[in-house]
């Protein structure tokens, strides 16, 4: 199981490209073309995995991407 620190670290792929493990609320809001308030509401609904570190909220890229892909089915 990933630790909180593992979720925040960018990983390098075999091709040397940095891959993000988490999104910020602002990034999710931008991708969905929503306001930050609505993005925070989605985070609080528990539809994808989030991690709170102090006041900062990070969204699991894997769980967000899976949720988003399922919206088009």
DRENVEX-898174 format. One line per 10 residues: number of its first residue (from 0); their letters; for each residue x, y, z of N, C-alpha, C, O. Coordinates in Angstrom, 1 decimal. Layout:
BEGIN
NUM> A> X/Y/Z/X/Y/Z/X/Y/Z/X/Y/Z ~ ...
This chain:
BEGIN
0> XXXXXXXXXX> 0.8/-1.2/0.0/0.0/0.0/0.0/0.9/1.2/0.0/1.9/1.3/0.7 ~ 0.5/2.2/-0.7/1.2/3.5/-0.8/1.1/4.3/0.5/0.0/4.3/1.1 ~ 2.2/4.9/0.9/2.1/5.8/2.0/1.7/7.2/1.5/1.8/7.4/0.3 ~ 1.4/8.1/2.4/1.0/9.4/2.0/2.2/10.1/1.2/2.0/10.8/0.3 ~ 3.4/9.8/1.7/4.6/10.4/1.0/4.7/9.9/-0.4/5.1/10.6/-1.3 ~ 4.5/8.6/-0.6/4.6/8.0/-1.9/3.6/8.6/-2.9/3.9/8.7/-4.1 ~ 2.4/8.9/-2.4/1.4/9.5/-3.3/1.8/10.9/-3.8/1.4/11.3/-4.9 ~ 2.6/11.6/-3.0/3.0/13.0/-3.4/4.2/13.0/-4.4/4.4/14.0/-5.0 ~ 5.0/12.0/-4.4/6.2/12.0/-5.1/5.9/11.7/-6.6/5.2/10.8/-6.9 ~ 6.6/12.5/-7.4/6.5/12.2/-8.9/7.3/11.0/-9.2/8.4/10.9/-8.6
10> XXXXXXXXXX> 6.9/10.2/-10.1/7.7/9.0/-10.5/8.2/9.3/-11.9/7.6/10.0/-12.7 ~ 9.4/8.7/-12.1/10.0/8.7/-13.4/9.7/7.4/-14.1/10.0/6.4/-13.6 ~ 9.1/7.6/-15.3/8.8/6.4/-16.1/10.0/5.8/-16.8/11.1/6.5/-16.7 ~ 9.9/4.7/-17.4/11.1/4.1/-18.1/11.6/5.0/-19.2/12.8/4.8/-19.6 ~ 10.8/5.9/-19.7/11.3/6.8/-20.8/11.9/8.1/-20.2/12.3/9.0/-20.9 ~ 11.9/8.1/-18.8/12.5/9.3/-18.2/11.6/10.5/-18.0/12.0/11.6/-17.6 ~ 10.3/10.3/-18.3/9.2/11.3/-18.1/8.7/11.3/-16.7/8.4/10.3/-16.1 ~ 8.6/12.5/-16.1/8.1/12.6/-14.7/6.6/12.4/-14.8/5.9/13.0/-15.6 ~ 6.0/11.6/-13.9/4.6/11.3/-13.9/4.0/11.7/-12.5/4.5/11.3/-11.5 ~ 3.0/12.6/-12.5/2.4/13.0/-11.3/1.6/11.9/-10.6/1.0/11.0/-11.3
20> XXXXXXXXXX> 1.5/11.9/-9.3/0.7/10.9/-8.6/-0.5/11.5/-8.0/-1.5/10.8/-7.7 ~ -0.5/12.9/-7.9/-1.7/13.6/-7.3/-2.0/14.8/-8.1/-1.2/15.3/-8.8 ~ -3.2/15.3/-7.9/-3.7/16.5/-8.5/-4.0/17.5/-7.3/-4.4/17.0/-6.2 ~ -3.9/18.8/-7.5/-4.4/19.7/-6.6/-5.9/20.0/-6.9/-6.4/19.6/-8.0 ~ -6.6/20.6/-6.0/-8.0/20.9/-6.2/-8.1/21.9/-7.4/-9.0/21.8/-8.2 ~ -7.2/22.8/-7.5/-7.2/23.8/-8.6/-7.0/23.1/-10.0/-7.6/23.5/-10.9 ~ -6.1/22.1/-10.0/-6.0/21.3/-11.2/-7.2/20.6/-11.6/-7.6/20.6/-12.8 ~ -7.9/19.9/-10.7/-9.1/19.2/-10.9/-10.2/20.2/-11.4/-10.9/20.0/-12.4 ~ -10.3/21.4/-10.8/-11.3/22.4/-11.2/-11.0/22.8/-12.6/-11.9/23.0/-13.4 ~ -9.8/23.0/-12.9/-9.4/23.5/-14.3/-9.7/22.4/-15.3/-10.3/22.7/-16.4
30> XXXXXXXXXX> -9.4/21.1/-15.0/-9.6/20.0/-16.0/-11.1/19.9/-16.2/-11.5/19.6/-17.3 ~ -11.9/20.1/-15.2/-13.4/19.9/-15.3/-14.1/21.2/-15.7/-15.3/21.2/-15.9 ~ -13.4/22.2/-15.8/-13.9/23.6/-16.1/-15.0/23.9/-15.0/-16.1/24.3/-15.4 ~ -14.6/23.8/-13.8/-15.5/24.1/-12.6/-14.8/25.1/-11.8/-13.6/25.4/-11.9 ~ -15.6/25.7/-10.9/-15.0/26.6/-9.8/-14.3/25.7/-8.8/-14.7/24.5/-8.6 ~ -13.5/26.3/-8.0/-12.8/25.6/-6.9/-13.8/25.1/-5.9/-13.6/24.0/-5.3 ~ -14.8/25.9/-5.6/-15.8/25.5/-4.6/-16.5/24.1/-5.0/-16.7/23.3/-4.2 ~ -16.9/24.0/-6.3/-17.5/22.8/-6.8/-16.5/21.6/-6.7/-16.8/20.5/-6.4 ~ -15.2/21.9/-7.0/-14.2/20.9/-7.0/-14.0/20.4/-5.6/-13.8/19.2/-5.3 ~ -14.0/21.3/-4.6/-14.0/20.9/-3.2/-15.2/20.0/-2.8/-15.1/19.1/-2.0
40> XXXXXXXXXX> -16.4/20.4/-3.3/-17.6/19.6/-3.0/-17.4/18.2/-3.5/-17.7/17.2/-2.8 ~ -16.8/18.0/-4.7/-16.6/16.7/-5.3/-15.6/15.9/-4.4/-15.8/14.7/-4.1 ~ -14.6/16.6/-3.9/-13.6/15.9/-3.0/-14.3/15.5/-1.7/-14.1/14.4/-1.3 ~ -15.2/16.3/-1.2/-15.9/16.0/0.1/-16.9/14.9/-0.1/-17.3/14.2/0.9 ~ -17.4/14.6/-1.3/-18.4/13.6/-1.6/-17.7/12.2/-1.6/-18.4/11.2/-1.5 ~ -16.4/12.1/-1.7/-15.7/10.9/-1.6/-15.8/10.0/-2.9/-15.6/8.8/-2.8 ~ -16.0/10.7/-4.0/-16.1/9.9/-5.2/-14.7/9.5/-5.8/-14.6/8.6/-6.6 ~ -13.7/10.2/-5.3/-12.3/9.7/-5.6/-11.5/9.9/-4.3/-11.9/10.7/-3.4 ~ -10.3/9.3/-4.3/-9.5/9.3/-3.1/-8.8/10.6/-2.9/-8.2/11.2/-3.9 ~ -8.9/11.2/-1.7/-8.2/12.4/-1.4/-7.3/12.2/-0.2/-7.5/11.3/0.6
50> XXXXXXXXXX> -6.4/13.1/-0.1/-5.4/13.1/1.1/-5.4/14.5/1.6/-5.1/15.4/0.8 ~ -5.6/14.7/2.8/-5.5/16.1/3.4/-4.2/16.1/4.2/-4.0/15.3/5.1 ~ -3.4/17.1/3.9/-2.1/17.4/4.7/-2.2/18.8/5.2/-2.0/19.8/4.4 ~ -2.5/18.9/6.4/-2.8/20.3/7.0/-4.0/20.8/6.3/-5.1/20.1/6.3 ~ -3.9/21.9/5.7/-5.1/22.5/4.9/-5.1/22.1/3.5/-6.1/22.3/2.8 ~ -4.0/21.5/3.0/-3.9/21.2/1.6/-4.6/19.9/1.3/-4.5/18.9/2.1 ~ -5.3/19.8/0.2/-6.0/18.6/-0.3/-5.3/18.2/-1.6/-5.1/19.0/-2.5 ~ -5.0/16.9/-1.6/-4.5/16.3/-2.8/-5.4/15.2/-3.2/-5.9/14.4/-2.4 ~ -5.6/15.0/-4.6/-6.5/14.0/-5.1/-5.6/13.0/-5.8/-4.7/13.3/-6.6 ~ -5.9/11.7/-5.5/-5.2/10.6/-6.2/-5.4/10.7/-7.7/-6.6/10.7/-8.1
60> XXXXXXXXXX> -4.4/10.8/-8.4/-4.5/10.9/-9.9/-5.2/9.6/-10.4/-6.0/9.7/-11.3 ~ -4.8/8.4/-9.9/-5.3/7.2/-10.4/-6.8/7.1/-10.1/-7.6/6.7/-11.0 ~ -7.3/7.5/-8.9/-8.7/7.4/-8.6/-9.5/8.4/-9.4/-10.6/8.2/-9.8 ~ -8.9/9.6/-9.5/-9.6/10.7/-10.3/-9.8/10.3/-11.8/-10.8/10.4/-12.4 ~ -8.7/9.8/-12.4/-8.7/9.4/-13.8/-9.7/8.3/-14.0/-10.4/8.3/-15.0 ~ -9.7/7.3/-13.1/-10.7/6.2/-13.2/-12.1/6.7/-13.1/-12.9/6.3/-13.9 ~ -12.4/7.6/-12.2/-13.7/8.2/-12.0/-14.1/8.9/-13.3/-15.2/8.7/-13.8 ~ -13.2/9.7/-13.8/-13.5/10.5/-15.0/-13.8/9.6/-16.2/-14.7/9.8/-17.0 ~ -12.9/8.6/-16.4/-13.1/7.7/-17.5/-14.5/7.0/-17.4/-15.1/6.7/-18.4 ~ -14.9/6.7/-16.2/-16.2/6.0/-16.0/-17.4/6.9/-16.3/-18.5/6.4/-16.5
70> XXX> -17.2/8.2/-16.3/-18.3/9.1/-16.6/-18.7/9.1/-18.1/-19.8/9.6/-18.4 ~ -17.9/8.6/-18.9/-18.1/8.5/-20.4/-18.7/7.2/-20.8/-18.8/7.0/-22.0 ~ -19.0/6.3/-19.9/-19.6/5.0/-20.3/-21.1/5.0/-20.3/-21.7/4.0/-20.6
